Amino acid sequence: TAELNDKLYIQYKGWKRLQNLDNWTGLKALYAECNAFARIEGLTNCRNLRSLFLQENCIRRIEGLENCTELWNINLSNNFIERIEGLDKLKTLNTLNIAKNRIGAKGVEDLTELIGTTINCLDIQDNLIWDPDVLPEVLMQMSDLRVLYLKGNPCTKKIPNYRKTTTVNCKELRYLDDRPVFPEDRRAADAFNRGGLEEERAERRRIREENSAKHDANMKAFNDMIEASKRQKREKDAMRSEDKFTDETDPVESPERRMRKQIDQWKDEHADEIRDDAREYAEKCLAQERRGEAPNTTDVKAVEANDSVSGTEAATPGGTKEAKDTATELSAEDVREETEETKREASKNEAKQDHRKLVYEDIWDDLPSPTSTTQDATPLHKGNIKERGHTAATEATSYTRYAEKTQAAHPDSEAPAVVPPSKFAFSPPAR
């Protein structure tokens, strides 16, 4: 199934040879960067290849691309290439990235292969190009060149006024090194080429004046449009004031009025279809909340019932009127039953509520205070067992009187409201 794949990722493998690609006939993109390839080979059957990424390898020559005539993008940066060659068969090549190589050490002859190519974006930065004649002899001969990266080469320091000169000579250039080439920059560069710095300053002054005049013209046109609209409205109002017809009774219909009339007619004919019950219920709930009333849950059931009825009608478009009435009656009956069930549950919950009131004033009237009990407490030993037992009996009697009071106050209750504390249970220690 190799011929069915259009992408192949073999980067970071450490391989030394590019091979075994004979069956990859449908390959369109090959990612083979960061390996140890010394040559470009094995691409004989890859005739549909469009993108080739071979950066950061050990390639010394551009070769083996004769059959890849559909190549659009090639990346050969960070290799050991000394000369640009082998591109004469690539008639559709658009982007060539060959930065950080060894191109240009022998002069302009290393780049003459670029003349007459269809390359649109060329990246040859950080090479060894030292001859300033590369601009007139090579770059100016590339008619399709739009993007150029040339920085990092010794020739940029030898070309006088490098950026302006390059902009003037490469007529179609739109991006140079690290920033775009705007039309104003091109005009200023042309002026500098004609008359030096003074001419450039005068050209930039003219550019500012033109921009200001263009802005003023746009604002004037906008104000004129506003005034024309106001004048037309005043004339229309004056004519209407003297006319016996109004906008609603005018026999001559305007396009806007005709369209509005058609929309209103359609809304009247399809009122049931465009009715939004959920929105109506939400607006009703908001109105009730503003008045301080609680929303009625019955309306929710009614909305759901209407939705179910409309769904039944949509499912059975040929249904009779009797079936629709039956569905409406059933839905209303379901709403009533659910409402009654809700009321019964609410009344049952109210019946289960415990309305007993717990009185705290006289709970421990007959018991000693915690302070006195703590102060009078004595360690338990053989001599005071009877005394402690008498105290526990007294506390139990006090609790019994309190339970009788609570039962008398609430005769319907089944048990006292307070459970007796465990401290009343007293058992003498074993001897």
C-alpha positions as a printed NumPy array, in Angstrom:
array([[  0.   ,   0.   ,   0.   ],
       [  2.973,   2.336,  -0.326],
       [  1.594,   3.83 ,  -3.52 ],
       [ -1.509,   5.059,  -1.632],
       [  0.469,   7.266,   0.744],
       [  1.051,  10.909,  -0.148],
       [  3.192,  11.836,   2.891],
       [  6.274,  10.191,   4.338],
       [  7.963,  11.171,   7.611],
       [ 11.545,   9.866,   8.025],
       [ 13.125,  12.75 ,   9.944],
       [ 15.533,  12.269,  12.857],
       [ 16.431,   8.716,  11.855],
       [ 20.184,   9.131,  11.389],
       [ 20.097,   7.334,   8.027],
       [ 22.911,   7.804,   5.537],
       [ 21.122,   6.914,   2.293],
       [ 17.775,   7.91 ,   0.822],
       [ 16.513,   4.713,  -0.817],
       [ 13.692,   2.141,  -1.189],
       [ 11.161,   4.673,  -2.476],
       [ 10.398,   2.935,  -5.78 ],
       [  6.877,   1.914,  -4.699],
       [  5.964,   5.356,  -3.33 ],
       [  4.548,   6.575,  -6.623],
       [  1.81 ,   8.702,  -5.038],
       [  4.147,  10.562,  -2.693],
       [  3.562,  14.327,  -2.568],
       [  5.461,  15.425,   0.55 ],
       [  8.703,  13.94 ,   1.902],
       [  9.936,  15.004,   5.344],
       [ 13.534,  13.763,   5.62 ],
       [ 15.264,  16.478,   7.635],
       [ 17.846,  15.907,  10.344],
       [ 19.448,  12.767,   8.943],
       [ 22.888,  12.052,   7.455],
       [ 22.044,  11.902,   3.741],
       [ 25.026,  12.775,   1.558],
       [ 23.138,  12.695,  -1.765],
       [ 19.662,  13.268,  -3.162],
       [ 18.722,   9.911,  -4.656],
       [ 15.955,   7.334,  -4.818],
       [ 13.294,   9.755,  -6.106],
       [ 13.065,   8.37 ,  -9.654],
       [  9.49 ,   7.09 ,  -9.289],
       [  8.25 ,   9.971,  -7.123],
       [  6.918,  11.939, -10.071],
       [  4.075,  13.578,  -8.084],
       [  6.337,  14.983,  -5.389],
       [  5.393,  18.555,  -4.479],
       [  7.316,  19.309,  -1.261],
       [ 10.79 ,  18.093,  -0.355],
       [ 12.331,  18.793,   3.051],
       [ 16.005,  17.817,   3.302],
       [ 17.357,  20.464,   5.669],
       [ 20.056,  19.647,   8.203],
       [ 21.692,  16.8  ,   6.29 ],
       [ 25.112,  16.334,   4.683],
       [ 24.155,  17.05 ,   1.044],
       [ 26.863,  18.618,  -1.145],
       [ 25.122,  18.805,  -4.546],
       [ 21.62 ,  19.39 ,  -5.884],
       [ 20.918,  16.326,  -8.036],
       [ 18.47 ,  13.505,  -8.584],
       [ 15.463,  15.796,  -9.175],
       [ 15.11 ,  15.302, -12.951],
       [ 11.907,  13.227, -12.659],
       [ 10.286,  15.393,  -9.935],
       [  8.945,  17.997, -12.329],
       [  5.982,  18.877, -10.079],
       [  8.115,  20.151,  -7.217],
       [  6.736,  23.337,  -5.668],
       [  8.769,  23.71 ,  -2.476],
       [ 12.344,  22.617,  -1.685],
       [ 14.138,  23.117,   1.628],
       [ 17.89 ,  22.412,   1.528],
       [ 19.049,  24.709,   4.325],
       [ 21.872,  23.77 ,   6.716],
       [ 23.76 ,  21.522,   4.295],
       [ 27.136,  21.728,   2.496],
       [ 25.948,  22.84 ,  -0.951],
       [ 28.431,  25.043,  -2.82 ],
       [ 26.531,  25.73 ,  -6.04 ],
       [ 22.923,  26.034,  -7.19 ],
       [ 22.322,  23.548, -10.007],
       [ 19.975,  20.798, -11.157],
       [ 16.868,  23.04 , -11.235],
       [ 16.43 ,  23.372, -15.005],
       [ 13.744,  20.617, -15.124],
       [ 11.642,  22.127, -12.318],
       [  9.287,  24.371, -14.257],
       [  6.814,  24.894, -11.382],
       [  9.254,  25.559,  -8.532],
       [  7.909,  28.35 ,  -6.301],
       [  9.922,  28.315,  -3.069],
       [ 13.617,  27.528,  -2.627],
       [ 15.199,  27.633,   0.814],
       [ 18.944,  27.104,   0.565],
       [ 20.086,  29.209,   3.522],
       [ 23.169,  28.453,   5.634],
       [ 25.18 ,  26.633,   2.997],
       [ 28.466,  27.426,   1.191],
       [ 27.072,  29.065,  -1.931],
       [ 28.845,  32.036,  -3.535],
       [ 32.432,  31.344,  -2.594],
       [ 33.388,  31.242,  -6.277],
       [ 31.389,  34.342,  -7.244],
       [ 28.222,  34.909,  -9.243],
       [ 28.759,  31.683, -11.241],
       [ 27.372,  29.717,  -8.278],
       [ 23.944,  31.355,  -8.688],
       [ 23.5  ,  31.663, -12.464],
       [ 21.142,  28.649, -12.429],
       [ 18.492,  30.933, -10.85 ],
       [ 18.201,  33.133, -13.943],
       [ 14.882,  32.65 , -15.735],
       [ 13.362,  30.332, -13.093],
       [  9.834,  30.593, -11.745],
       [ 10.982,  30.97 ,  -8.131],
       [  8.754,  33.32 ,  -6.17 ],
       [ 10.362,  33.046,  -2.723],
       [ 14.162,  32.715,  -2.468],
       [ 16.016,  32.296,   0.81 ],
       [ 19.817,  32.435,   0.373],
       [ 20.731,  34.151,   3.617],
       [ 23.844,  33.288,   5.657],
       [ 25.857,  31.991,   2.701],
       [ 29.237,  33.069,   1.28 ],
       [ 27.979,  35.39 ,  -1.483],
       [ 30.525,  38.212,  -1.617],
       [ 30.162,  39.587,  -5.166],
       [ 27.773,  42.62 ,  -5.33 ],
       [ 27.145,  41.853,  -8.993],
       [ 24.72 ,  39.163,  -7.837],
       [ 22.037,  41.867,  -7.77 ],
       [ 22.155,  43.04 , -11.429],
       [ 23.306,  39.745, -12.974],
       [ 21.065,  37.278, -11.101],
       [ 18.348,  38.791,  -8.93 ],
       [ 17.244,  41.39 , -11.478],
       [ 16.844,  38.6  , -14.058],
       [ 14.282,  36.752, -11.895],
       [ 10.998,  38.23 , -13.096],
       [  8.781,  36.297, -10.65 ],
       [ 10.787,  37.094,  -7.515],
       [  8.545,  38.455,  -4.729],
       [ 10.281,  37.469,  -1.473],
       [ 14.052,  37.629,  -0.982],
       [ 16.224,  36.823,   2.024],
       [ 19.775,  37.96 ,   1.343],
       [ 20.982,  39.146,   4.74 ],
       [ 23.966,  37.481,   6.328],
       [ 26.011,  37.547,   3.103],
       [ 29.12 ,  39.724,   2.624],
       [ 27.641,  41.297,  -0.531],
       [ 25.008,  43.207,   1.462],
       [ 27.745,  45.375,   2.927],
       [ 29.26 ,  46.067,  -0.489],
       [ 26.012,  47.119,  -2.204],
       [ 25.594,  50.896,  -1.609],
       [ 22.3  ,  51.665,   0.164],
       [ 21.519,  47.977,   0.091],
       [ 17.779,  48.034,   0.814],
       [ 16.909,  50.989,  -1.41 ],
       [ 19.041,  49.744,  -4.284],
       [ 17.551,  46.257,  -4.107],
       [ 14.025,  47.656,  -3.963],
       [ 14.599,  49.853,  -7.01 ],
       [ 16.191,  47.155,  -9.151],
       [ 13.803,  44.303,  -8.272],
       [ 10.555,  45.783,  -9.544],
       [  8.207,  43.05 ,  -8.297],
       [  9.782,  42.598,  -4.848],
       [  7.245,  42.669,  -2.013],
       [  9.306,  41.459,   0.94 ],
       [ 13.014,  41.949,   1.622],
       [ 14.78 ,  40.264,   4.529],
       [ 12.93 ,  41.128,   7.726],
       [ 10.12 ,  43.481,   6.606],
       [  7.762,  44.159,   3.681],
       [  8.323,  46.59 ,   0.835],
       [  5.378,  49.02 ,   0.815],
       [  4.455,  51.203,  -2.18 ],
       [  5.579,  54.291,  -0.243],
       [  8.969,  52.675,   0.37 ],
       [  9.329,  51.94 ,  -3.328],
       [  8.487,  55.525,  -4.265],
       [ 10.968,  56.858,  -1.726],
       [ 13.655,  54.476,  -3.011],
       [ 13.027,  55.604,  -6.595],
       [ 13.304,  59.239,  -5.508],
       [ 16.543,  58.539,  -3.677],
       [ 17.892,  56.833,  -6.768],
       [ 16.983,  59.9  ,  -8.855],
       [ 18.173,  62.776,  -6.673],
       [ 19.567,  61.543,  -3.411],
       [ 18.406,  62.29 ,   0.103],
       [ 16.753,  65.633,  -0.677],
       [ 14.623,  64.112,  -3.394],
       [ 13.611,  61.303,  -1.045],
       [ 12.511,  63.797,   1.613],
       [ 10.505,  65.746,  -0.946],
       [  8.874,  62.524,  -2.17 ],
       [  7.917,  61.52 ,   1.349],
       [  6.448,  64.979,   1.875],
       [  4.366,  64.56 ,  -1.274],
       [  3.242,  61.149,  -0.075],
       [  2.001,  62.647,   3.2  ],
       [  0.185,  65.424,   1.363],
       [ -1.467,  62.916,  -0.975],
       [ -2.596,  60.773,   1.931],
       [ -3.989,  63.814,   3.708],
       [ -5.789,  64.979,   0.558],
       [ -7.225,  61.497,   0.046],
       [ -8.494,  61.43 ,   3.616],
       [-10.073,  64.876,   3.249],
       [-11.73 ,  63.796,  -0.006],
       [-13.188,  60.718,   1.67 ],
       [-14.533,  62.769,   4.573],
       [-16.022,  65.337,   2.161],
       [-17.729,  62.586,   0.159],
       [-19.128,  61.112,   3.357],
       [-20.476,  64.467,   4.537],
       [-21.983,  65.116,   1.102],
       [-23.748,  61.779,   1.26 ],
       [-25.195,  62.633,   4.682],
       [-26.369,  66.04 ,   3.493],
       [-27.965,  64.528,   0.391],
       [-29.872,  62.031,   2.546],
       [-31.092,  64.782,   4.87 ],
       [-32.157,  66.938,   1.921],
       [-34.102,  64.082,   0.366],
       [-35.829,  63.408,   3.668],
       [-36.787,  67.08 ,   4.08 ],
       [-38.191,  67.184,   0.547],
       [-40.147,  64.005,   1.137],
       [-41.582,  65.301,   4.419],
       [-42.551,  68.62 ,   2.757],
       [-44.314,  66.813,  -0.094],
       [-46.056,  64.488,   2.356],
       [-47.302,  67.404,   4.455],
       [-49.109,  68.851,   1.426],
       [-50.437,  65.478,   0.283],
       [-53.851,  64.187,   1.339],
       [-52.483,  60.654,   1.723],
       [-50.251,  59.299,   4.468],
       [-47.668,  56.557,   4.259],
       [-50.29 ,  53.972,   5.207],
       [-53.047,  55.218,   2.904],
       [-50.93 ,  56.07 ,  -0.114],
       [-52.224,  54.044,  -3.114],
       [-48.761,  53.949,  -4.644],
       [-46.782,  51.331,  -2.762],
       [-43.065,  51.695,  -2.355],
       [-40.849,  48.555,  -2.46 ],
       [-40.229,  48.764,   1.284],
       [-43.919,  49.093,   2.04 ],
       [-44.791,  46.22 ,  -0.277],
       [-42.193,  43.965,   1.336],
       [-43.363,  44.908,   4.853],
       [-46.932,  44.158,   3.855],
       [-45.989,  40.748,   2.503],
       [-44.081,  39.911,   5.686],
       [-47.026,  40.908,   7.898],
       [-49.396,  38.876,   5.761],
       [-47.188,  35.815,   6.007],
       [-46.961,  36.203,   9.802],
       [-50.742,  36.39 ,  10.067],
       [-51.21 ,  33.277,   7.951],
       [-48.605,  31.256,   9.89 ],
       [-49.225,  32.588,  13.389],
       [-49.628,  29.099,  14.858],
       [-46.395,  27.874,  13.32 ],
       [-44.196,  30.746,  14.469],
       [-45.711,  30.942,  17.947],
       [-43.092,  30.433,  20.663],
       [-44.815,  29.016,  23.757],
       [-41.607,  28.792,  25.747],
       [-40.859,  32.458,  25.171],
       [-44.386,  33.471,  26.118],
       [-44.154,  31.454,  29.326],
       [-40.753,  32.982,  30.153],
       [-42.098,  36.504,  29.641],
       [-45.102,  35.664,  31.812],
       [-42.834,  34.352,  34.59 ],
       [-40.707,  37.498,  34.435],
       [-43.803,  39.653,  34.706],
       [-44.98 ,  37.648,  37.749],
       [-41.574,  37.982,  39.395],
       [-41.659,  41.749,  38.879],
       [-45.078,  41.848,  40.559],
       [-43.745,  39.681,  43.399],
       [-45.875,  36.655,  42.566],
       [-44.763,  33.036,  42.385],
       [-44.732,  31.513,  38.895],
       [-47.538,  29.066,  38.158],
       [-46.259,  25.566,  37.379],
       [-49.507,  24.711,  35.619],
       [-48.462,  26.881,  32.704],
       [-45.359,  24.753,  32.246],
       [-47.492,  21.648,  31.95 ],
       [-49.744,  23.435,  29.494],
       [-46.761,  24.423,  27.365],
       [-45.495,  20.847,  27.367],
       [-48.964,  19.622,  26.492],
       [-49.17 ,  22.041,  23.57 ],
       [-45.772,  20.876,  22.368],
       [-46.904,  17.244,  22.534],
       [-50.077,  18.082,  20.629],
       [-48.131,  19.944,  17.952],
       [-45.73 ,  17.013,  17.734],
       [-48.663,  14.649,  17.264],
       [-50.037,  16.841,  14.508],
       [-46.65 ,  16.94 ,  12.775],
       [-46.314,  13.163,  13.004],
       [-49.835,  12.623,  11.611],
       [-50.444,  15.398,   9.116],
       [-53.525,  13.691,   7.774],
       [-55.175,  13.338,  11.22 ],
       [-58.791,  14.328,  11.69 ],
       [-60.16 ,  17.075,  13.885],
       [-61.591,  14.535,  16.344],
       [-58.139,  13.003,  16.91 ],
       [-56.632,  16.428,  17.603],
       [-59.425,  17.269,  20.084],
       [-58.91 ,  13.927,  21.819],
       [-55.176,  14.567,  22.145],
       [-55.888,  18.031,  23.6  ],
       [-58.371,  16.614,  26.157],
       [-55.927,  13.894,  27.198],
       [-53.125,  16.359,  27.666],
       [-55.359,  18.671,  29.756],
       [-56.448,  15.694,  31.889],
       [-52.804,  14.731,  32.466],
       [-52.077,  18.288,  33.59 ],
       [-54.972,  18.216,  36.084],
       [-53.9  ,  14.846,  37.489],
       [-50.321,  15.961,  37.965],
       [-51.488,  19.185,  39.651],
       [-53.722,  17.268,  42.081],
       [-50.923,  14.816,  42.849],
       [-48.576,  17.716,  43.594],
       [-51.127,  19.238,  45.973],
       [-51.596,  15.899,  47.792],
       [-47.858,  15.504,  48.26 ],
       [-47.592,  19.063,  49.586],
       [-50.413,  18.476,  52.123],
       [-48.835,  15.167,  53.19 ],
       [-45.505,  16.887,  53.789],
       [-47.229,  19.557,  55.857],
       [-48.93 ,  16.844,  57.968],
       [-45.606,  15.186,  58.699],
       [-44.027,  18.389,  60.011],
       [-43.258,  18.499,  63.742],
       [-44.614,  21.744,  65.227],
       [-43.504,  21.035,  68.786],
       [-41.749,  23.912,  70.531],
       [-38.761,  23.2  ,  72.723],
       [-38.672,  25.33 ,  75.857],
       [-35.204,  25.945,  77.246],
       [-36.016,  28.12 ,  80.275],
       [-36.92 ,  25.4  ,  82.765],
       [-35.222,  22.283,  81.41 ],
       [-32.725,  21.913,  84.232],
       [-34.485,  23.926,  86.924],
       [-34.148,  21.194,  89.516],
       [-30.55 ,  20.242,  88.696],
       [-27.472,  21.797,  90.266],
       [-25.4  ,  24.163,  88.138],
       [-22.368,  22.773,  86.307],
       [-20.064,  24.87 ,  88.477],
       [-21.424,  23.589,  91.741],
       [-21.444,  20.012,  90.465],
       [-17.826,  20.285,  89.426],
       [-16.77 ,  21.886,  92.672],
       [-18.622,  19.341,  94.84 ],
       [-17.401,  16.364,  92.841],
       [-15.295,  13.933,  94.867],
       [-13.303,  10.976,  93.739],
       [-15.125,   7.665,  93.674],
       [-13.975,   5.28 ,  96.382],
       [-15.423,   2.837,  98.862],
       [-16.612,   5.5  , 101.295],
       [-18.681,   7.707,  98.933],
       [-20.46 ,   5.169,  96.714],
       [-23.802,   5.704,  98.517],
       [-23.508,   9.481,  98.234],
       [-22.909,   9.344,  94.465],
       [-25.803,   6.926,  94.021],
       [-28.107,   9.321,  95.883],
       [-27.05 ,  12.181,  93.605],
       [-27.763,  10.135,  90.456],
       [-31.201,   9.196,  91.808],
       [-31.976,  12.854,  92.424],
       [-31.017,  13.793,  88.856],
       [-33.15 ,  10.976,  87.439],
       [-36.149,  12.221,  89.439],
       [-35.628,  15.736,  88.082],
       [-35.589,  14.445,  84.515],
       [-38.799,  12.492,  85.137],
       [-40.538,  15.679,  86.288],
       [-39.29 ,  17.49 ,  83.174],
       [-40.594,  14.713,  80.89 ],
       [-44.029,  14.955,  82.557],
       [-44.046,  18.747,  81.955],
       [-43.211,  18.269,  78.281],
       [-45.908,  15.596,  77.859],
       [-48.488,  17.869,  79.485],
       [-47.538,  20.779,  77.213],
       [-47.79 ,  18.603,  74.082],
       [-50.316,  15.818,  74.696],
       [-50.311,  14.729,  71.022],
       [-46.599,  13.919,  71.012],
       [-45.568,  10.311,  71.338],
       [-42.311,  10.838,  73.243],
       [-40.546,  13.632,  75.121],
       [-38.625,  16.124,  73.015],
       [-35.31 ,  15.483,  74.815],
       [-33.612,  12.124,  75.219],
       [-32.304,  11.558,  78.776],
       [-28.505,  11.921,  78.965],
       [-26.409,   8.867,  79.588],
       [-24.882,  10.314,  82.747],
       [-28.028,   9.383,  84.686],
       [-27.234,   5.678,  84.282],
       [-25.163,   4.827,  87.34 ],
       [-23.648,   1.49 ,  88.242],
       [-21.344,   1.077,  91.283],
       [-17.903,  -0.355,  90.604],
       [-17.291,  -4.038,  91.18 ],
       [-15.693,  -4.884,  94.515]])
